[in-house]
Amino acid sequence: MIITFLGGVGTVTGSMYLVHTNRTNILLECGLFQGKRQESYDRNKHFDFDTRQIDAVVLSHAHIDHSGNLPNLVAQGCTAPIYTTHATRDLCASMLPDSGRIQESDVAYANKKRARKGEPPVAPLYTEDDALYALQRIVGIGYNHSLEIARDVHITFFDAGHILGSAMVLIESKERGRPVRLLFSGDLGQPGLSIVRDPTPMPPSDYLMIESTYGDREHPEVNDGRELLAGAINHVIKRDGRIIIPAFAVGRTQEIVYTLHEMHYKGQIPDIPIYVDSPLAMNVTEVFRQHPECYDRETRLLLEAVESSDPLGFRRLKYVRNVEESKALNTAPNPMIIISASGMAEAGRVQHHLKHAITNPNNIVLITGWQAPNTLGRRIAEREPVVRIFGEEFPLRADVRIAYGYSAHADRQNLLDWAGPQSTANQATFVVHGDPQPAQALANGLRELGYRRVEVPTRGEVVKL
C-alpha cells in the first residue's frame, strides 16, 4: 500500500490523499484548498495525478474542504464511482451545485470590476452544471457496512460524529496475500454536541491517518459557548446592535439554531429576530430532517416534545432565500441575529452583511470555528484593524467574540482519548489535517500514548506501507 499526501497536510484545508493498494488507485477526499485567491485557484484547478487513472473516490463527509473539488475532478476526466454515506450524498446534492453557483456569481462580480479597469475576464473553477454532472457518480452506502470496491479491496464507514453523515473510513486490502487495514479518521466530532451522535470508538487497524485541527488545545465546555452566545445576545439588545455569525451551512448553522431554540424554549434568552440568510442552509436543514437515523438521543427526545416539535425552524427564526430579502436586512431595524455562510467568510452573502456591520461598535461578529490563514474570517478573528471586503477597505470597529465551544472538531484530549485504546496495535500513524504546530503537538501526544511510528507528512510526500 502506498499513500501520497496531496492536500490536507500542513494545513486544515484541501484534503486529498491518493492510496494505491492491490493495483487500485483510491482518491481519499477531494477538497477545495482555501487561502490566497490566486494560489487557491491554481492548486484547485491542477491535480498532481492523472484523473483518468482513479479507480474509486472515497469521501468522509460533505464539508467543502473535503468534497468541494469533486466537480473539477469529474470535469477533468475522472469516471470512477464516488463512495460516501447516504446523508453525505444528500448534502453534496445541495452543497456542490451551490458552490458552483457561488463561483459563477463571484466571477461575474469580479469581471465587472475587471472590465472597468480594462483587465481580461477570469473563469470560475467550475460551474453549477459541472457540479450536477459530478453528482451522478456519487454512491451512498450505510455505516458499518463493508463494501468491496475492487478485487480484494473493501471500505467501511463508521460514524465520526462531526456533522450529519460524517465518517471515518477503513480501507482493507490484501497485499501479497496478507490483509492490511488503513483507517482514516476523517474529521472527528466533539463529544456532547447537539443533533449528531458522538464518534464511534476507534476500530482496529494496522495504519492510522488522524486529523489534528485542534491537536494542541482543548475546547471550552459546550455550555461556555452557550453562555457566550447568550451574553452576546443581551449585549446587542442593550446596544441596539446586531450579531453577524459566519457559519458553515452544514452542521454549524444547525447546531447554533438548535442551541438558540433550546435557550429560548428554556427562557434563557429574550425574543430577538433571527435570520438564517443562506439558501444552502435551508436546503441542508431539509436534509437534516430527512436523516433522523444520525441524531443522538437528546435530539430525538427534544423532537418528541410537543412544545419543541421543530428545533431547526422555530417561530423566532426566518430563513432568507431571495436576494432582495437578504439586502433588506442591511437596513432593517436592530436588534437581530444574522447567521450566514460561508463559515470562513470567504464567499456568499455573509460578506455583504459584514461589509455593512463591521464599522459599527454596537455590533458583534461571532466566530464559532477555526479560520484558515489568509481568509477574511481569520483576519476578523485576529482583529486586524482594517479588513478588505470585495476589494474595499473597512475599519473593524465591531466587537469580535470567539466561541470555539461550538467547534464540530474534537480537541486534543478528545483525539487522544479516541486513539488511546489502539496505541499498541498500529504499525504507523500519520498526523494530517492540521497546521504545523497542532499536528506536531498531537504527534507528540500519540507517542506518549505508546504509538510507535508517528509521522507528520508534508505535501507531496509518498509513504510505502
C-alpha positions in Angstrom: 0.0 0.0 0.0 1.3 3.4 -1.0 -0.1 6.8 0.3 0.6 10.1 -1.5 -0.3 13.1 0.7 -1.6 15.7 -1.8 -3.6 18.1 0.5 -4.8 18.5 4.0 -1.2 18.3 5.3 0.4 21.3 7.0 -3.0 23.0 6.9 -6.6 22.4 7.6 -8.0 22.7 4.1 -7.9 21.0 0.7 -7.9 17.4 2.0 -6.7 14.9 -0.6 -4.8 11.6 -0.3 -4.0 9.1 -3.0 -4.0 5.5 -1.8 -2.6 2.8 -4.1 -3.4 -0.7 -3.0 -3.7 -4.0 -4.8 -3.4 -2.4 -8.2 -6.2 0.0 -7.3 -5.9 3.8 -7.1 -8.2 5.3 -4.5 -8.6 9.0 -4.1 -9.5 9.7 -0.4 -11.2 13.1 -0.2 -11.2 15.8 -2.9 -11.5 19.1 -1.1 -11.1 22.7 -2.1 -8.0 24.4 -0.9 -8.8 27.8 0.7 -6.3 30.6 1.1 -4.9 33.3 -1.1 -7.1 33.7 -4.1 -4.6 33.0 -7.0 -2.8 30.3 -5.1 -6.1 28.6 -4.3 -7.3 28.7 -7.9 -4.1 27.3 -9.2 -3.9 24.5 -6.6 -7.6 23.5 -7.1 -7.5 23.7 -10.9 -4.5 21.4 -11.4 -4.3 17.9 -10.0 -1.0 16.2 -9.2 -2.1 12.9 -10.9 -3.9 11.6 -13.9 -7.6 11.9 -13.1 -8.4 9.2 -15.6 -6.4 6.6 -13.6 -8.5 6.9 -10.4 -10.5 3.7 -9.8 -12.5 4.9 -6.8 -13.1 8.1 -4.8 -13.9 7.8 -1.1 -15.4 10.8 0.7 -15.6 11.1 4.5 -18.1 14.0 4.7 -19.6 16.9 2.8 -17.7 19.9 4.0 -16.3 21.8 1.1 -12.6 21.4 2.2 -13.2 17.7 1.8 -15.7 17.4 -1.1 -15.6 20.8 -2.9 -13.3 19.9 -5.8 -15.2 16.8 -7.0 -16.9 18.7 -9.9 -13.5 19.7 -11.2 -12.2 16.2 -10.8 -15.0 14.7 -12.8 -14.8 17.5 -15.4 -11.2 16.6 -16.0 -12.0 13.0 -16.9 -12.4 11.0 -13.7 -15.1 8.4 -14.3 -14.7 6.5 -11.0 -17.6 6.0 -8.6 -17.6 8.3 -5.5 -18.4 6.4 -2.3 -19.8 8.1 0.8 -22.6 7.8 3.3 -26.2 8.3 2.3 -26.5 11.6 4.3 -23.3 12.9 2.8 -24.6 12.1 -0.7 -27.7 14.1 0.0 -25.8 17.0 1.5 -23.5 17.1 -1.5 -26.6 17.3 -3.8 -27.2 20.8 -2.3 -23.6 21.9 -1.5 -21.7 21.2 -4.7 -24.2 23.0 -7.1 -24.3 25.9 -4.6 -20.5 26.0 -4.7 -20.7 26.2 -8.5 -23.3 29.0 -8.4 -21.2 31.0 -5.9 -18.1 30.7 -8.1 -20.0 31.8 -11.1 -21.6 34.7 -9.2 -18.3 35.8 -7.7 -16.5 35.7 -11.0 -19.3 37.7 -12.7 -19.0 40.3 -9.9 -15.2 40.4 -10.3 -15.3 40.6 -14.1 -17.5 43.7 -13.9 -14.7 45.4 -11.9 -12.0 44.0 -14.2 -13.9 45.3 -17.3 -13.9 48.8 -15.9 -10.1 48.5 -15.4 -9.6 47.1 -18.9 -8.5 43.8 -17.5 -9.4 40.4 -19.2 -12.2 38.3 -17.6 -11.5 35.3 -15.4 -13.3 32.0 -15.4 -14.8 30.1 -12.4 -13.1 27.0 -11.2 -16.2 25.0 -12.1 -19.9 25.8 -12.7 -23.2 24.6 -11.3 -23.6 22.3 -14.3 -20.2 20.7 -13.6 -21.4 20.0 -10.1 -24.7 18.5 -11.2 -22.8 16.2 -13.6 -20.4 15.1 -10.8 -23.4 14.1 -8.6 -24.2 11.3 -11.0 -21.1 9.5 -9.8 -21.8 9.5 -6.1 -22.8 6.2 -4.5 -24.3 6.2 -0.9 -23.7 3.3 1.5 -24.6 2.9 5.1 -22.5 2.9 8.3 -20.8 -0.3 9.4 -21.3 -2.0 6.0 -18.2 -3.4 4.3 -18.3 -2.9 0.6 -15.9 -4.4 -2.0 -14.9 -1.5 -4.3 -12.3 -3.5 -6.2 -10.9 -7.1 -6.1 -9.8 -7.8 -2.5 -10.3 -4.1 -1.6 -13.1 -3.2 0.9 -14.2 0.0 2.6 -16.3 0.5 5.7 -17.7 3.8 7.1 -18.0 4.4 10.9 -19.8 7.4 12.4 -17.3 10.2 13.0 -19.7 12.4 14.9 -18.5 15.5 13.2 -21.5 16.6 11.0 -24.5 14.8 9.6 -23.2 11.7 7.6 -19.6 12.2 8.6 -17.5 9.1 8.6 -14.2 7.6 9.5 -13.0 5.3 6.6 -11.5 1.9 7.0 -9.7 0.6 3.8 -8.9 -3.1 3.9 -6.9 -4.9 1.2 -4.8 -8.0 0.7 -1.2 -7.2 0.0 0.7 -10.3 -1.2 -1.9 -12.4 0.5 -1.7 -10.5 3.8 -4.6 -8.3 5.0 -3.7 -4.6 5.5 -6.1 -2.2 7.3 -5.7 1.6 6.9 -8.0 3.8 9.0 -8.7 7.4 8.1 -10.3 9.3 11.0 -11.9 11.9 8.7 -12.9 14.9 10.8 -13.7 13.6 14.3 -16.5 15.3 16.2 -16.5 16.9 19.6 -18.5 14.6 22.1 -21.5 16.2 23.6 -22.6 18.4 20.7 -26.3 18.5 19.8 -28.0 16.7 16.9 -25.4 14.2 15.8 -24.1 11.2 17.7 -20.7 11.1 19.4 -17.9 9.5 17.4 -17.7 5.7 17.2 -14.8 4.1 19.2 -11.7 3.7 17.0 -11.9 0.4 15.1 -8.8 -1.8 15.0 -6.3 -1.0 12.2 -2.7 -1.5 11.1 -2.2 2.1 10.0 -3.8 5.3 11.0 -4.3 8.7 9.4 -5.7 11.1 12.1 -6.8 14.7 11.8 -5.2 17.3 14.1 -7.2 20.5 13.7 -7.1 21.2 17.4 -4.2 18.9 18.3 -2.6 21.5 20.6 -5.5 22.8 22.5 -8.7 21.9 24.3 -12.1 23.5 23.7 -14.1 25.4 26.3 -17.1 23.5 27.7 -20.0 23.4 25.3 -22.0 25.2 28.0 -19.4 28.0 27.9 -20.2 28.6 24.2 -23.9 28.8 25.1 -23.2 31.4 27.8 -21.1 33.4 25.4 -23.9 33.4 22.9 -26.4 34.4 25.5 -24.1 37.2 26.6 -23.7 38.5 23.0 -27.5 38.5 22.5 -28.0 40.5 25.7 -25.3 43.0 24.6 -26.8 43.7 21.2 -30.2 44.1 22.6 -28.9 46.8 25.1 -26.8 48.5 22.4 -29.4 48.2 19.7 -26.9 46.3 17.5 -26.8 43.1 15.6 -24.8 39.8 15.7 -23.3 38.5 12.5 -22.3 34.8 12.6 -20.4 33.4 9.7 -21.3 29.8 9.8 -20.9 26.7 7.6 -24.3 25.9 6.1 -23.7 22.3 7.1 -23.5 21.4 10.8 -22.6 24.7 12.4 -25.7 26.6 11.3 -28.0 23.8 12.5 -26.0 23.5 15.8 -26.4 27.2 16.5 -30.1 27.2 15.5 -30.7 24.2 17.7 -28.9 26.0 20.7 -30.9 29.2 20.2 -34.1 27.2 20.1 -33.2 25.3 23.3 -32.2 28.5 25.1 -35.4 30.3 24.0 -37.5 27.3 25.0 -36.0 27.3 28.5 -36.4 31.1 28.9 -32.6 31.7 28.9 -32.7 34.4 26.1 -35.2 37.1 25.3 -37.1 37.4 22.0 -34.9 38.7 19.1 -35.3 38.3 15.4 -33.1 35.6 14.0 -32.3 35.2 10.3 -30.6 32.4 8.5 -29.5 34.1 5.3 -28.4 31.1 3.2 -30.5 29.3 0.6 -28.0 26.4 1.0 -28.6 26.3 4.8 -32.3 26.0 4.1 -31.7 23.0 1.7 -29.3 21.5 4.1 -31.7 21.8 7.0 -34.2 19.8 5.0 -31.5 17.1 4.6 -31.1 17.1 8.4 -34.8 16.5 8.8 -34.6 13.5 6.4 -31.9 11.7 8.3 -33.1 11.2 11.9 -31.0 8.0 12.0 -28.0 10.2 12.5 -29.5 12.0 15.6 -28.3 11.5 19.1 -30.7 10.6 21.9 -31.1 14.1 23.3 -32.2 15.4 19.9 -34.7 12.6 19.4 -36.2 13.4 22.8 -36.5 17.1 22.1 -38.1 16.3 18.7 -40.7 14.2 20.6 -41.6 17.1 22.9 -44.8 18.8 21.8 -43.5 22.3 22.6 -40.3 21.6 20.6 -41.6 19.9 17.5 -39.3 21.8 15.2 -35.9 22.7 16.7 -34.5 23.6 13.3 -37.1 26.1 12.3 -38.8 27.6 15.4 -41.1 30.6 15.4 -38.5 33.3 16.1 -36.4 32.3 13.1 -36.8 33.2 9.5 -34.9 31.5 6.6 -34.0 34.1 3.9 -33.9 32.7 0.4 -34.1 35.5 -2.2 -31.5 38.3 -2.7 -34.0 41.1 -2.1 -34.8 39.9 1.4 -31.1 39.5 2.1 -30.3 43.1 1.0 -33.2 44.4 3.1 -31.6 43.0 6.2 -28.7 45.5 5.9 -31.1 48.4 6.5 -33.6 46.6 8.8 -34.0 47.8 12.4 -31.9 46.3 15.1 -31.5 44.2 17.2 -31.2 41.0 15.2 -29.0 37.9 14.7 -27.9 37.0 11.2 -26.4 33.6 10.6 -24.9 33.3 7.1 -22.4 31.3 5.0 -19.6 30.9 4.4 -18.0 29.8 7.7 -14.7 31.4 6.9 -16.4 34.5 5.4 -14.7 33.9 2.0 -17.8 33.9 -0.1 -21.5 34.2 -0.1 -23.9 36.6 1.5 -22.1 36.9 4.8 -19.5 39.2 3.1 -22.3 41.7 2.3 -23.5 41.6 5.9 -20.0 42.1 7.3 -19.4 45.0 4.9 -22.4 46.8 6.4 -21.9 45.8 10.1 -18.2 45.8 11.0 -17.7 49.5 11.2 -20.3 49.9 14.0 -19.0 49.2 17.5 -22.5 48.3 18.7 -22.4 45.2 16.5 -20.8 41.8 17.2 -19.1 39.4 14.8 -19.3 36.0 16.5 -16.6 33.5 15.2 -17.6 29.9 16.0 -14.9 27.8 14.4 -11.4 27.5 13.1 -10.5 30.0 10.4 -7.9 29.2 7.7 -4.9 31.5 7.2 -5.4 34.3 4.7 -9.2 34.2 4.9 -11.5 37.1 5.9 -12.7 35.1 8.9 -9.1 34.7 10.1 -8.4 38.4 9.7 -11.5 39.3 11.7 -10.8 36.6 14.4 -7.3 38.2 14.8 -8.9 41.6 15.0 -6.9 43.3 12.2 -7.8 47.0 12.4 -8.7 47.2 8.7 -10.0 44.3 6.5 -10.7 44.1 2.8 -14.2 43.0 1.6 -14.9 43.0 -2.2 -11.6 44.8 -2.7 -12.5 47.7 -0.4 -11.0 48.5 3.0 -13.2 48.8 6.1 -12.1 49.6 9.7 -13.0 46.8 12.0 -14.9 48.5 14.9 -17.4 45.9 15.7 -16.9 43.7 18.7 -15.3 40.4 17.8 -16.1 37.4 20.0 -14.8 33.8 19.7 -16.9 30.8 20.7 -14.8 27.7 19.9 -17.1 25.7 22.2 -19.3 25.2 19.1 -16.5 23.6 17.1 -17.6 20.4 15.5 -14.0 19.1 15.7 -12.6 17.0 18.5 -10.0 18.8 20.6 -6.6 17.5 21.7 -7.9 15.4 24.6 -10.8 14.1 22.6 -8.4 12.9 19.9 -6.1 11.2 22.4 -9.0 9.6 24.2 -10.3 8.2 20.9 -6.9 6.9 19.7 -5.7 5.6 23.1 -7.2 2.1 23.1 -5.4 1.1 19.9 -2.0 2.6 20.8 0.0 -0.7 20.8 -1.7 -2.2 17.7 -0.8 0.3 15.0 2.4 -0.1 12.9 2.4 3.5 11.8 0.4 6.7 12.3 0.3 9.8 10.1 -1.0 13.1 11.5 -2.8 15.1 8.9 -5.4 17.9 8.5 -3.7 20.4 10.9 -1.5 23.4 10.9 2.2 22.5 11.7 2.0 23.3 15.5 -1.2 21.4 16.3 0.0 18.5 14.1 3.3 18.2 15.9 1.7 18.6 19.3 -0.7 15.8 18.6 2.1 13.6 17.2 4.0 14.0 20.5 0.8 13.1 22.4 0.4 10.0 20.4 4.0 8.9 21.0 3.4 9.4 24.8 0.4 7.0 24.5 2.7 4.4 23.1 2.2 4.8 19.3 5.5 3.6 17.8 5.9 5.2 14.4 4.3 8.6 14.3 4.9 10.9 11.3 3.7 14.4 10.2 3.8 14.2 6.4 4.4 17.1 4.1 2.5 17.9 0.9 3.6 15.6 -2.0 5.3 13.1 0.4 4.9 9.4 -0.6 4.9 6.7 2.0 5.1 2.9 1.3 3.5 0.8 4.0 
